[in-house]
Amino acid sequence: MRYTFSNRLKIGSIILMVVGAICLVTGFVTAPSSVEEAKAKIAAAHDDHGGGHGEVVDHAVADTHGNSHAEDSHDAGHDAAHDEHVFHQMQNRPWSALYVAAFFFFMISLGVLAFYAIQRAAQAGWSPILFRIMEGITAYLAPGGIIVFVILVMSVLHINHLFTWADPEVVKHDALIQGKAGYLNPTFFIIRAAIFLAGWIAYRFYSRKLSLAQDQSDDNSNFKKNFRISAAFLVFYLVTESMMSWDWIMSFDPHWFSTLFGWYVFASMFVSGITTIALVTIYLKSKGLLPEVNNSHIHDLAKFMFGVSIFWTYLWFSQFMLIWYANIPEEAVYYISRIEHYKLPFFGMLVLNFIFPLLVLMNSDYKRVNWFVVMTGIIILFGHYMDVFNMVMPATVGENWHLGVPEIGGILFFAGLFIFIVFNALSKEDLMPKRNPLIEESRQFHY
Amino acid sequence: MASKVIHAIYNDDDILMNAVKKVRAERHHIEEVYTPFPVHGLDKAMGLSDTRIAITAFLYGCLGLTVAITMMNFIMIEDWPQDIGGKPSFSYLENLPAFVPIMFELTVFFAAHLMVITFYLRSKMWPFKEAENPDKRTTDDHFLMEIGVHGNEAELKELLLDTGAIEVTVKEKNA
């Protein structure tokens, strides 16, 4: 059956994009353009709160960033350095909001791509019925990836201050970053990003092509070829995804490092991707377009959501607990800054991403109930947005964070773009693969 | 409970499944089916209610978590809050990450073991228990359906032979 992109959804997604863009632009316009303006803003904010706690906040700022050279200089120098620092953070805010949302939606389609490749490489019998949906979602990979890439290029070109290591002025005074400059330098960074994106987009392109060719052909050579490139892609993906997480997320804190970070980011994108597959599937099914998708398929997707949510928590906790337990200062700063200034988002996301899915999706019957899966799915997606938020924001805007206009604008804009591209791609082909060798098993799938 | 039972023996699980459906459609009460391996869908065909063992496992898991928390809160925080390598033993929450591995393991331990014991008790399995096997062949490659007889012996026998039983015998119960 063919899906037609309904006008209502199309207009809805365009409205999301327009509203999101307006919010983002507002964010950029209202960001302070000079140190004086930033100071005035902070002062105004303190006046709003009665101004009583201004001194305490300033003190905390000085403490967390006490590693800078400002400590040696006299008071005036310290204040100036501090004002400059806050100014950069406030300027970073709309950029970070843009980046977090852009990366989050890109990561969903990358997670779906990984899931899709795994289903192909494992020759799973239950999922071929969902292949067109996964291919539709990964249609966002190329445009979404290019947007992220453009933001990365703008960052290394100094249009913003997202990556401190990209600023030669900072590197000049920072022996630690200098030591890492062999890896963390703008040219190599951009080349790596280009290679990652090219590899992922190329796999998506060929796999989709072979998948469609299989429907038209009279033998299974396309299917076999797709199996082989999927297996090869998974090897490539595992290496590049790990490096991508160092580059695009971990390098926001260039002084900090963690060995399981790649896995952690992977789990986050994997669970978001699977959740999105479930949500799109349930949406299309509710339109009567997927009569052969039964509640066992939904049950399997929900089982993946449940299992990978717990896997994500396992990695989150392993990373947190190892660092907390040993409490080596150079590692612990990462969590100290988060727990001090991001207490609610930091621990709140644990509730959203772990406790909620754990309790709701444990029951086998609930995993078959569409509205349960949709409700949990929305919460998981929001939780993983907060996860990316928590990974990026503390390094770029520090304690000047809010979940305000630019952040919501970023979510709305990219959600609209995502919906537009995904559902446009879904309307291009039949929703049911015709002669995949496993499609009959998938149709009959029952658990 | 009937005093006499009929034992119908089959040598194929597909035939058995169809026989079960047919016998149920004729409104005869199947007392038991003996099979050498799990036959998928047999419980549904027989109309057995779902198992609740997963629910017990969840409750046992909660119990295990409670035991872990209570135990470590008493030992590490209340009874003797020593400073061990600078870990904050002021409250349970402050030292929580260090307790999580034990909380997790005890939850799994309680859930798994108590569920298995529940299974043994509910299915009456223990060492030296006398096997309740009406026909030794059912442990190898035969399937046996046991139906109570309520004065309809000949008719029931006919029905069972129709469903493809290779052997039908009438037995006194508990003989």
HADDOCK unambig.tbl for C-alpha pairs under 7 A between the chains (distance, minus, plus):
assign (segid A and resid 321 and name CA) (segid B and resid 97 and name CA) 5.89 0.50 0.50
